[in-house]
Amino acid sequence: MKAKFFYDGDCAFCLGLADYWKSQIDPEKIDFLSFRNYSEPELLNFHNQLTLNRCEGNVQLVYGNSRLPGFFGVRRMLFWTKYKYLAPVLYLPLVPFLGVGVMYFLKFFKSKK
């Protein structure tokens, strides 16, 4: 099953993140979609927890029956890149707290420009 990466097409940080991952991942594995192109009922067809409110707050990776927000989605996508050998480091204790903080900081910093 092909994964879906939802991002905010109106957010410079999210758009930049999606463009970066598009260049790193085989397009046969994942679709990059701006959630702004879908209504809430259409989003719910992709995953039963995917709402406009959740998509506005964070990028979302829908992979199989899982919905992985922000850092957790990016962490999963790392396995599909040439950096897949570094991905297990992101599963070490306390690293997710740091990762979520970094994603929040980057989003805040980029949205101010």
PyMOL commands that set and color helices and strands:
alter all, ss='L'
color gray80, all
select helices_A, chain A and resi 12-24+35-37+40-46+52-57+70-80+87-91+95-111
alter helices_A, ss='H'
color red, helices_A
select strands_A, chain A and resi 3-7+30-34+60-63+66-69
alter strands_A, ss='S'
color yellow, strands_A
deselect
rebuild
show_as cartoon
